[in-house]
Amino acid sequence: MTSLTVIPDGFTPIFMVEPFTTLIGPIYSKPDGADMFRLGFRVVEAHLNIERVVHGGMLSTVADQAIGVNVAHANNQSNDVLTIHLSVDFISPAVLDDWVEASVTLSKISGRVRFGNCELRVGDRLVLKASAIFTARVHKGK
């Protein structure tokens, strides 16, 4: 078994599948405390740019999804959220076969406008930092 097929313990294919995610995935999720999730993916050839490192669009997408999933489900909620701002800082590259993992912190999780931050890491190495603002459609009765 190569490391390309090894997914860390506790991670399962992401519970939210949208058409775009099927093009770039698979992306995996793992519970990370009450109402929080870590996301991760194994770098494959399709994720690489011409420089043979993970394309910034892939990293940005995973950070956006990680923050969005957590904002949408914080406090046992289930809201539809849309990104209205995403800021990304690329710190170091990820390469073929790396396991890239997203951890999220949330700073505002109620109301129509919500805020969160994300770090993508390969092991202890920081790859990306992101912050995002989302707008939420709050479902009546929830």
C-alpha positions as CSV (number, residue, x, y, z in Angstrom):
1,M,0.0,0.0,0.0
2,T,1.5,3.4,-1.0
3,S,1.0,6.5,1.1
4,L,-1.2,7.8,-1.7
5,T,-3.8,5.3,-0.5
6,V,-3.3,5.9,3.2
7,I,-5.7,8.3,4.8
8,P,-5.2,9.1,8.5
9,D,-7.4,7.5,11.1
10,G,-10.7,9.0,11.7
11,F,-11.0,10.7,8.3
12,T,-13.9,9.7,6.0
13,P,-15.0,11.1,2.6
14,I,-16.6,14.5,3.2
15,F,-20.2,14.4,4.1
16,M,-21.1,17.3,1.8
17,V,-20.6,16.5,-1.8
18,E,-21.1,19.2,-4.4
19,P,-20.3,19.0,-8.1
20,F,-17.1,21.0,-7.8
21,T,-15.8,18.9,-4.9
22,T,-16.1,15.7,-7.0
23,L,-13.8,17.3,-9.6
24,I,-11.0,18.1,-7.1
25,G,-11.5,15.4,-4.4
26,P,-11.7,13.3,-2.7
27,I,-11.7,15.5,0.4
28,Y,-12.0,13.9,3.8
29,S,-13.4,15.1,7.1
30,K,-13.0,14.2,10.7
31,P,-14.8,15.4,13.8
32,D,-12.7,17.9,15.7
33,G,-14.5,18.6,19.0
34,A,-18.1,19.7,19.4
35,D,-19.7,20.7,16.1
36,M,-16.2,21.2,14.4
37,F,-14.6,19.3,11.6
38,R,-11.1,19.0,10.2
39,L,-10.8,18.6,6.4
40,G,-7.9,16.9,4.6
41,F,-6.8,15.6,1.2
42,R,-3.9,13.5,-0.1
43,V,-2.1,15.3,-2.9
44,V,-2.4,13.6,-6.3
45,E,-1.0,14.6,-9.7
46,A,-4.2,16.4,-10.6
47,H,-3.6,18.9,-7.7
48,L,-0.2,20.1,-9.0
49,N,0.6,23.2,-11.0
50,I,3.4,23.5,-13.6
51,E,6.0,23.9,-10.8
52,R,5.0,20.5,-9.4
53,V,3.5,21.9,-6.1
54,V,-0.2,22.0,-5.2
55,H,-2.0,24.7,-7.1
56,G,-3.0,27.7,-5.0
57,G,-6.6,27.3,-6.2
58,M,-6.8,23.9,-4.7
59,L,-5.4,25.1,-1.4
60,S,-7.7,28.1,-1.4
61,T,-10.7,25.9,-2.1
62,V,-10.0,23.5,0.7
63,A,-9.5,26.4,3.1
64,D,-12.8,28.0,2.0
65,Q,-14.7,24.7,2.3
66,A,-13.2,24.0,5.8
67,I,-14.2,27.4,7.1
68,G,-17.6,27.2,5.4
69,V,-18.5,23.7,6.7
70,N,-17.6,24.7,10.2
71,V,-19.4,28.1,10.1
72,A,-22.5,26.3,8.7
73,H,-22.6,23.7,11.4
74,A,-21.4,25.7,14.4
75,N,-23.6,25.5,17.6
76,N,-25.5,22.5,16.2
77,Q,-26.8,24.7,13.3
78,S,-27.4,23.7,9.8
79,N,-27.3,26.8,7.6
80,D,-26.6,27.5,4.0
81,V,-23.5,29.8,3.8
82,L,-21.9,31.6,0.9
83,T,-18.4,33.1,0.9
84,I,-18.4,36.9,0.6
85,H,-14.6,37.3,1.3
86,L,-11.6,35.0,1.4
87,S,-8.1,36.1,2.2
88,V,-5.3,33.7,1.7
89,D,-1.6,33.7,2.6
90,F,0.6,31.0,1.0
91,I,3.4,30.1,3.4
92,S,5.1,27.0,2.0
93,P,4.4,24.5,-0.8
94,A,2.6,21.1,-0.6
95,V,3.8,18.4,-3.0
96,L,2.8,15.1,-4.5
97,D,1.8,12.5,-1.8
98,D,1.5,15.0,1.1
99,W,-1.4,14.8,3.4
100,V,-2.8,18.4,3.7
101,E,-5.0,19.0,6.7
102,A,-7.2,22.0,7.6
103,S,-7.9,23.2,11.1
104,V,-10.4,26.0,11.7
105,T,-11.1,28.6,14.4
106,L,-14.3,30.5,14.3
107,S,-14.8,34.1,15.6
108,K,-18.4,34.8,14.9
109,I,-20.9,32.0,14.4
110,S,-24.4,33.5,14.6
111,G,-26.4,36.0,12.6
112,R,-26.2,36.6,8.9
113,V,-22.5,37.5,8.7
114,R,-19.9,35.0,10.1
115,F,-16.2,34.9,10.4
116,G,-13.5,32.1,10.5
117,N,-9.9,31.3,10.0
118,C,-8.1,28.3,8.7
119,E,-4.6,26.8,8.7
120,L,-3.5,24.2,6.2
121,R,-0.6,22.0,7.4
122,V,1.5,19.1,6.2
123,G,2.4,17.6,9.5
124,D,3.7,20.5,11.6
125,R,4.6,22.6,8.6
126,L,2.3,25.6,7.9
127,V,1.3,25.7,4.2
128,L,-1.5,28.3,4.2
129,K,-3.4,30.7,6.4
130,A,-6.8,32.0,5.4
131,S,-9.6,34.1,6.8
132,A,-13.1,34.2,5.4
133,I,-16.4,36.0,5.8
134,F,-19.6,34.2,5.1
135,T,-23.2,35.2,4.8
136,A,-25.7,32.7,6.1
137,R,-29.3,32.0,5.3
138,V,-30.8,31.1,8.7
139,H,-33.5,28.5,8.4
140,K,-36.7,29.2,10.2
141,G,-37.4,27.0,13.1
142,K,-33.7,26.3,13.8
